[in-house]
Each structure stands twice: as C-alpha cells, then as structure tokens.
Amino acid sequence: MANNNEQHKIVIVGGGAAGLELATRLGQKLGKKGKAEVTLIDATSTHIWKPLLHEVAAGTLDESEQVEYLPQGHRNHFRFRLGKMEGLNRQKKEIYVSPTLSDSGEELIPSRTFSYDTLVMSIGSVSNTFNIKGVAEHCLFLDTTRQAFKFQKQLFEAYLKSYIGKDSAHVKPLSIAIVGAGATGVELAAQLHEVTNVLAIYGLNEKSTVKLTIIEAATQLLPALPIKLAIATQQQLVNLGVDLKMGRRVTEISKEGITTHDGEFIEAELKVWAAGIKAPDWLSQLDGLATNHINQLIVDNTLATSDPDIFAMGDCAACLWPDHKGNVPPRAQAAHQQASTLCKSICNRLSGGALVPFVYYDYGSLVSLGKYTTVGNLMGNLMGTVSIGGFIAKVVYLSLYKMHQVAIHGYFRTAMLTLSNAFRRSVYKKIKMH
C-alpha cells in the first residue's frame, strides 16, 4: 500500500475495452477526489473498440469513433502515458516502459519507470500463428488499430494498382484470403464485400471483381453460435459470393498464396490471419507471474494474479469459468464485466474492504455481416437461449457497443456522439480512401 503521505498509485497497462473503462471509472471515483493517482499506459494514443477493427480494416469506420486517451484522461481525472511495457520488478513494485520511436527510428520519448501500489494488466491478445511457416512474414493481422489501418492502406493500394495502375489493362479479380472463420474472419469478409460494391459506385471498377475466400480448419464456421445460426450465416456468405473452404488446415503461407494440408494452393494477393489468439509472449517472462500455455496470466476468482498486488482482465487473463469446461471466453462482454468488478474491488482495497468475486454472465454471441444481416443467440434466465437475427439482432449488437460508450463517455455524450455520427454518415463518404 502507499505511504500515508502519498496517494495510492494505480497503474493500468492497456487501453482496450476493459482498460479504458476501468481507468475512466477509477478516475471518476478515486482520481477526482484525490484518493488515488490513476495512470493508464498504452502503446498507441487512440482507442477503438476491438470488435470494430474489421471496419477499420475495410475503411468503413467513421473516424469519430476513435477515442483520444489524453482528453479522455483529462475529462475523467486519470493520467495517460504513451509507451509499451517491457518489464516488471515485483519486489520494487515498478514497471518498465520502452522508448517511443518515430517511424524513422528517432527516439521521441525515452524509456521510463512507473511505480505502483496496484497494477492491472489489460493488454489484450494477439493472433496465434501456431508456428505455421510464412504466417508472420506474409499475413496481415487485426490485433491492433495500427494493424487494421495497415490492412486498409494495402487494400486501397491494391485496388488502385488493379483498376487504375499499370496492371489495369490485365484486370483479374483481386484475391483476398482470410484464415479463420470465427467472428473476426466472417465479419471482415462481409465488410470487404460491401466495400467492393461501394468502390464500384465510386467508379473505381464497373463491378465487384474481388475474390474473397475464407479458410477454416474446422468443419463449421462460428463455433460460438448454435449450428442452426452457423449454417444460416454460411449460406449468407455463399450468397455474397464468398468461397468457403471448410475442413482445410493451413500448412504454409507464401507471398503468392496459401497451401492447405490436402495439397491445395489458394492464390491470394492479400492474406489475413484470424485463426486463434494468445497473450503476447513477453507475459510468460513477467517476473515469475503464473501463466498458461497461451501466455495468459492465471487469475483467481477476484481477478488477482499470483501476486496479490497485480490483477489481470480481458483477453490476457485466464479466469476459470465455474460449471463450464474452460475459462471465461475472450469477448468484449467479459472485458466489460471484469472492468466493473475490478473497479469495485480496487475501491474496496483502498478502504480496507474485501475484493469482489468475479461472476461471468454469458449474454450470448452476436455476429454482424455488415449491412446484410446480423445473427446470434441471447441467453437469459427467463427464456433460456434464444436465436435471433435480422433487425433485432442488429439492434442488440449495436447496444453492446453503446454500453461500452456509456461506460467511457456517460449517457449524454454517447447520445450526442450517436446523433452527430448519424448526420456525418449522411453527408460524408462511405469509405476511407487514403
């Protein structure tokens, strides 16, 4: 604990859904009253809700959906510091942040040390390449905002090259292959199909000539959904012209394309890897904190790690889900619930109270296919599991994001943002083209 003449220092590493919500809540409850010094550390300066990264990649997300950490911290009484954590000293209760470099390699911010009384790890997850040859070298990823913007840039450059540049005289379909048929892969495929039609409207090409392929090792896409909904989604993708290659395990990826276990070669100019997640590798060497086989920090039912002063939440935490075989799934709704629980626990911790046990409530799974449809299942005590689709599912899907916005902006600002975005979308371009 902090000395009597010092504020309790709370450091949150990672400004994703859970980290930003927790920093905002603690800033309002403790930072505003001078009861604690709340610091949020992230490697980027802006936040985008991770389930929206496929829209960033496709260039269809409104830029106003980004949240700048610095003004968010100023409004909500927490400090933001830009940087990437690289080490931990539990005995000294310090974390180490690596230097921040420019694109040219110039040092902008030197390495720094931050001391803490309570540390919360909320750094999210990265793609699990399963050590398959060529994935790291030739695939694009959608783990971070920076990667999503990189994909969007390469996507538009590929369009320019195919339909306006020197290759335009030999036009052939731009081939995009997505490995993984979970929510990210399926939502990205639908979003990219919509983008190709919009580009056709803008005159880049007369018709949609993009070949979209999804490759999945399992025989069913969207394993989180009931089989009936998965089949309905599969049919919708087929109707959109997406080539589904199910039951195909990827063995190698090259610059030209993807090879599967049965010897098939799938040509692809752009290759996206969305086939499983893990926590970053450096977590497994974090000063002796217990981790599992995918580098997640093992936590108890209060979200505490093997060190009682360090907590973890979100995708980087392995939290047992009682009465279920496995851990709490890495979903936005889990991150939202964990942030709420940890806020109560940390407030209690400062006042000498007990930590609050985390109980995960599964409200179901939803997958958006852009403007085409939304499918999913809802879970509740009164009706059990209910399958939904179409307009109702789209409204529920949107409400999950609005819950996140309310947590960081409050009801009034969320309402104003929603209204302004509606006006913006009616006036400005449908896709980002730079």
C-alpha positions in Angstrom: 0.0 0.0 0.0 1.1 3.6 -0.4 2.6 5.6 2.4 0.2 7.7 4.4 1.5 10.9 2.9 1.3 9.7 -0.7 -1.6 8.9 -3.0 -2.2 5.2 -3.8 -0.8 4.6 -7.2 -3.0 2.6 -9.6 -1.3 1.7 -12.9 -3.4 0.1 -15.7 -1.5 -1.3 -18.7 -3.5 -1.5 -21.9 -6.3 0.9 -23.0 -8.6 -1.6 -24.7 -12.2 -2.0 -23.8 -11.5 -3.2 -20.2 -8.5 -0.9 -19.5 -10.2 2.3 -20.7 -13.4 1.5 -18.9 -11.6 0.8 -15.6 -9.4 3.9 -15.9 -12.4 6.1 -16.5 -14.4 4.6 -13.6 -11.5 4.8 -11.2 -10.7 8.3 -12.3 -14.2 9.4 -11.5 -14.4 7.6 -8.2 -10.9 8.0 -6.9 -8.8 10.3 -9.0 -11.4 13.1 -8.9 -11.5 13.0 -5.1 -7.7 12.8 -4.7 -7.9 9.3 -3.2 -5.6 7.7 -5.7 -3.4 8.5 -8.7 -4.7 6.6 -11.7 -2.4 6.1 -14.7 -3.3 4.4 -18.0 -0.4 3.2 -20.2 -0.9 2.2 -23.8 1.4 1.9 -26.9 -1.0 4.0 -29.0 -2.6 7.4 -28.5 -6.2 6.4 -29.5 -8.7 3.7 -28.6 -11.0 1.9 -30.9 -13.4 -0.8 -29.6 -11.7 -4.0 -30.8 -14.9 -5.6 -32.3 -14.9 -2.7 -34.8 -11.4 -3.3 -36.1 -12.7 -5.2 -39.1 -14.5 -1.9 -40.1 -11.2 0.0 -39.7 -9.5 -2.6 -42.0 -12.3 -2.2 -44.6 -12.1 1.6 -44.3 -15.8 1.9 -43.4 -15.5 3.1 -39.7 -16.2 6.7 -39.0 -13.1 8.4 -37.7 -15.1 10.0 -34.9 -15.4 6.5 -33.3 -11.8 6.8 -32.1 -11.2 8.0 -28.5 -8.1 10.1 -27.8 -6.6 8.9 -24.5 -5.2 12.3 -23.4 -8.5 14.3 -23.5 -10.4 11.3 -22.1 -8.0 11.2 -19.2 -8.3 15.0 -18.6 -12.1 14.8 -18.5 -12.1 11.8 -16.2 -9.2 12.5 -13.8 -6.7 9.9 -14.8 -3.2 10.3 -16.4 -2.3 8.8 -19.8 1.2 7.9 -20.7 2.2 6.7 -24.1 4.5 3.7 -24.2 4.8 -0.1 -24.4 5.5 -2.1 -21.2 8.6 -4.2 -21.5 9.3 -5.4 -17.9 8.3 -5.7 -14.3 10.0 -5.7 -10.9 7.6 -7.1 -8.3 9.9 -6.5 -5.4 10.4 -2.8 -6.2 6.8 -2.6 -7.5 7.9 -1.0 -10.7 7.1 -1.5 -14.4 9.4 -0.5 -17.2 8.3 1.1 -20.4 10.3 1.0 -23.6 11.3 4.2 -25.6 8.8 5.5 -28.1 10.3 5.9 -31.6 9.2 7.7 -34.7 8.7 5.9 -38.0 12.3 6.8 -38.9 13.6 5.3 -35.7 14.2 8.6 -33.8 13.7 8.4 -30.1 10.7 10.6 -29.2 10.2 9.5 -25.5 12.9 7.8 -23.5 12.4 4.6 -21.5 10.6 5.2 -18.2 9.9 3.6 -14.9 6.5 3.7 -13.2 5.9 2.7 -9.6 2.6 1.2 -8.5 0.7 0.1 -5.4 -1.9 -1.7 -7.5 -1.2 -2.9 -11.1 -3.8 -4.0 -13.6 -2.7 -5.9 -16.7 -5.2 -5.4 -19.6 -3.1 -5.7 -22.7 -5.5 -7.8 -24.8 -4.4 -10.6 -27.1 -2.5 -11.2 -30.4 -3.0 -13.7 -33.2 -1.8 -17.2 -32.5 0.2 -18.3 -35.6 0.7 -21.8 -34.3 4.3 -21.6 -35.7 3.0 -22.2 -39.2 5.6 -21.4 -41.8 5.2 -18.0 -43.5 2.3 -16.6 -41.4 4.3 -13.9 -39.7 6.0 -12.8 -42.9 3.1 -12.8 -45.4 -0.1 -12.3 -43.4 -1.9 -9.2 -42.2 -3.4 -9.2 -38.7 -6.2 -7.4 -37.0 -5.0 -7.4 -33.4 -4.4 -3.6 -33.1 -5.6 -0.4 -34.6 -2.3 0.1 -36.3 -2.5 -3.3 -38.0 -6.1 -2.6 -39.1 -5.0 0.8 -40.7 -2.1 -1.0 -42.4 -4.6 -3.5 -43.9 -6.8 -0.7 -45.0 -3.9 1.1 -46.7 -2.8 -2.1 -48.5 -6.3 -2.9 -49.6 -6.8 0.5 -51.3 -3.4 0.4 -52.8 -4.2 -3.0 -54.3 -7.4 -1.5 -55.8 -5.5 1.4 -57.3 -2.9 -1.0 -58.8 -5.5 -3.4 -60.2 -8.0 -0.9 -61.7 -6.1 2.3 -62.4 -2.4 1.5 -62.4 -0.2 -0.3 -64.9 -1.9 -3.7 -64.2 -5.3 -2.3 -65.0 -5.1 -3.5 -68.6 -4.8 -7.1 -67.3 -7.6 -6.9 -64.8 -8.2 -10.0 -62.8 -10.1 -10.4 -59.5 -8.2 -9.0 -56.5 -7.9 -12.1 -54.3 -8.2 -11.8 -50.6 -8.0 -14.9 -48.3 -9.0 -14.9 -44.7 -7.7 -17.7 -42.5 -10.2 -18.4 -39.7 -14.0 -18.5 -39.7 -14.6 -17.0 -36.3 -16.4 -13.7 -35.7 -13.4 -11.6 -36.9 -13.0 -13.5 -40.2 -16.7 -13.7 -41.0 -17.4 -10.0 -40.2 -14.3 -8.9 -42.2 -15.4 -10.9 -45.2 -18.9 -9.3 -45.2 -17.4 -5.9 -44.7 -15.0 -6.3 -47.6 -17.8 -7.4 -49.9 -19.7 -4.2 -49.1 -16.6 -2.1 -49.7 -16.1 -3.6 -53.2 -19.6 -2.6 -54.1 -19.1 0.9 -52.8 -15.9 1.2 -54.8 -17.8 0.2 -57.9 -20.3 3.0 -57.2 -17.4 5.5 -56.9 -16.2 4.4 -60.3 -13.0 2.5 -59.5 -14.3 -0.5 -61.3 -17.5 -1.3 -63.1 -18.5 -4.2 -60.9 -17.2 -6.1 -57.9 -14.3 -8.2 -59.0 -12.8 -9.2 -55.7 -12.5 -12.9 -54.9 -13.0 -13.5 -51.2 -12.0 -16.8 -49.6 -12.4 -18.0 -46.0 -10.2 -21.0 -45.0 -11.1 -22.8 -41.8 -9.7 -26.0 -40.2 -13.0 -26.9 -38.5 -16.0 -28.1 -40.5 -18.3 -25.4 -39.0 -17.8 -21.7 -39.0 -18.6 -19.5 -35.9 -18.2 -22.2 -33.3 -19.6 -19.9 -30.6 -23.0 -19.9 -32.3 -25.6 -22.8 -32.4 -25.3 -24.9 -35.5 -28.5 -23.6 -37.0 -27.3 -20.0 -36.9 -23.8 -21.1 -38.2 -25.4 -22.7 -41.2 -27.6 -19.7 -41.9 -24.5 -17.5 -41.8 -22.7 -19.8 -44.1 -25.5 -19.7 -46.6 -25.5 -15.9 -46.4 -21.7 -15.8 -47.2 -22.2 -18.2 -50.1 -24.9 -15.9 -51.5 -22.5 -13.0 -51.3 -20.0 -15.0 -53.4 -17.5 -15.8 -50.6 -15.7 -19.0 -51.3 -15.7 -21.1 -48.1 -13.1 -23.8 -47.7 -14.0 -25.7 -44.5 -12.1 -28.5 -43.0 -8.9 -27.2 -44.5 -5.9 -26.8 -42.2 -3.2 -24.3 -43.4 0.3 -25.7 -43.6 2.2 -22.9 -45.2 1.8 -19.4 -46.5 3.9 -17.8 -49.2 3.9 -14.4 -50.9 1.7 -15.9 -53.7 -0.8 -17.7 -51.6 -1.8 -20.4 -49.0 -1.2 -24.1 -49.0 -3.6 -26.5 -47.1 -3.0 -29.9 -45.6 -4.5 -31.7 -48.6 -2.1 -30.0 -51.0 -4.5 -27.4 -52.4 -2.9 -24.0 -53.2 -5.1 -20.9 -52.9 -3.8 -17.8 -54.6 -4.2 -14.6 -52.6 -2.8 -11.2 -53.0 -3.9 -10.1 -49.5 -3.8 -12.7 -46.7 -5.4 -12.1 -43.3 -4.7 -14.3 -40.3 -7.7 -14.5 -37.9 -7.3 -18.1 -36.6 -6.9 -18.1 -32.9 -5.5 -15.9 -30.2 -2.9 -15.9 -27.4 -1.5 -13.3 -25.0 1.8 -11.7 -26.0 4.9 -13.9 -25.5 6.6 -11.5 -23.1 3.9 -12.1 -20.5 5.3 -15.6 -19.9 8.6 -14.0 -18.6 7.0 -11.3 -16.5 9.0 -11.7 -13.2 7.6 -15.1 -12.3 3.8 -14.4 -12.7 2.0 -17.6 -13.4 0.8 -18.1 -17.0 -0.9 -20.8 -19.1 0.1 -22.4 -22.4 -1.0 -19.4 -24.4 0.7 -16.8 -22.1 -2.4 -15.6 -20.4 -1.9 -14.5 -16.7 -3.6 -17.0 -14.5 -6.0 -15.2 -12.1 -8.3 -16.4 -9.3 -12.0 -15.5 -8.9 -11.1 -12.0 -7.8 -9.0 -11.5 -11.0 -5.8 -11.4 -8.8 -2.7 -13.0 -10.3 -0.2 -15.0 -8.3 0.9 -11.6 -6.9 -1.9 -10.1 -4.7 -1.0 -6.5 -5.8 -1.3 -7.4 -9.5 -4.6 -8.0 -11.3 -5.4 -9.0 -14.9 -8.5 -8.8 -17.0 -9.7 -9.1 -20.6 -8.1 -11.4 -23.2 -4.7 -11.6 -21.4 -6.3 -13.2 -18.3 -7.1 -16.8 -17.8 -10.1 -16.8 -15.5 -11.8 -20.1 -14.7 -15.5 -20.3 -15.6 -17.1 -22.4 -12.9 -19.5 -25.2 -14.1 -18.1 -24.8 -17.6 -15.2 -26.7 -19.1 -12.6 -24.0 -19.6 -12.0 -20.3 -18.9 -14.1 -17.2 -19.4 -14.2 -16.6 -23.2 -12.2 -13.7 -24.7 -15.2 -11.5 -25.5 -16.0 -7.8 -25.2 -18.8 -8.5 -22.8 -16.4 -10.3 -20.5 -14.0 -7.4 -20.5 -16.8 -5.0 -19.7 -18.0 -7.1 -16.8 -14.4 -7.6 -15.4 -13.7 -3.8 -15.5 -16.9 -3.2 -13.5 -15.9 -5.9 -10.9 -12.3 -4.7 -10.6 -13.4 -1.1 -10.1 -15.4 -2.2 -7.0 -12.5 -4.4 -5.8 -9.9 -1.6 -6.1 -12.2 0.9 -4.3 -12.7 -1.7 -1.5 -8.9 -2.3 -1.4 -8.2 1.3 -0.7 -10.8 1.4 2.1 -9.7 -1.9 3.7 -12.6 -3.9 2.3 -12.7 -7.3 0.6 -12.2 -8.0 -3.0 -15.3 -8.7 -5.1 -15.5 -12.2 -6.7 -16.0 -12.0 -10.5 -19.0 -13.8 -11.8 -19.3 -14.0 -15.6 -22.8 -13.7 -17.1 -22.9 -15.0 -20.7 -25.5 -12.9 -22.6 -24.9 -14.8 -25.9 -23.0 -14.2 -29.1 -23.7 -11.9 -32.0 -22.0 -11.7 -35.4 -22.6 -8.7 -37.8 -22.5 -9.2 -41.6 -22.4 -5.5 -42.2 -25.5 -4.1 -44.0 -26.6 -7.6 -45.0 -27.7 -9.1 -41.6 -26.8 -9.8 -38.0 -27.2 -13.2 -36.4 -26.7 -14.5 -32.8 -28.1 -16.0 -29.7 -29.2 -14.4 -26.5 -29.1 -16.1 -23.1 -31.3 -15.2 -20.1 -32.9 -16.7 -17.1 -36.5 -16.3 -18.3 -36.3 -17.6 -21.9 -33.2 -19.7 -21.9 -31.2 -19.5 -25.1 -33.0 -17.6 -27.9 -31.8 -17.4 -31.5 -32.2 -14.0 -33.2 -31.4 -12.5 -36.5 -32.0 -9.5 -38.8 -33.1 -6.2 -37.4 -33.5 -7.3 -33.7 -30.0 -8.9 -33.7 -28.5 -5.7 -35.3 -30.1 -3.6 -32.6 -28.7 -5.8 -29.8 -25.3 -5.9 -31.5 -25.3 -2.1 -31.6 -26.4 -1.9 -28.0 -23.2 -3.8 -26.9 -21.1 -1.0 -28.3 -23.3 1.7 -26.8 -22.8 0.1 -23.4 -19.1 0.5 -23.9 -19.5 4.1 -25.0 -21.7 4.9 -22.0 -19.0 3.4 -19.7 -16.4 5.8 -21.0 -18.5 8.8 -22.1 -21.7 8.7 -20.0 -25.2 8.8 -21.3 -25.4 12.4 -22.6 -22.1 12.4 -24.5 -23.0 8.9 -26.0 -26.3 10.3 -27.2 -24.7 13.3 -28.8 -22.0 11.2 -30.4 -24.6 8.9 -31.9 -26.6 11.8 -33.2 -23.6 13.5 -34.8 -22.4 10.3 -36.4 -25.8 9.8 -38.0 -25.5 13.2 -39.6 -21.9 12.6 -40.7 -22.7 9.4 -42.4 -25.5 11.0 -44.4 -23.0 13.7 -45.7 -19.6 12.2 -46.0 -18.1 9.3 -48.0 -18.9 5.8 -47.0 -15.3 4.5 -47.0 -11.9 5.9 -46.2 -9.9 6.1 -49.4 -6.4 7.1 -48.1 
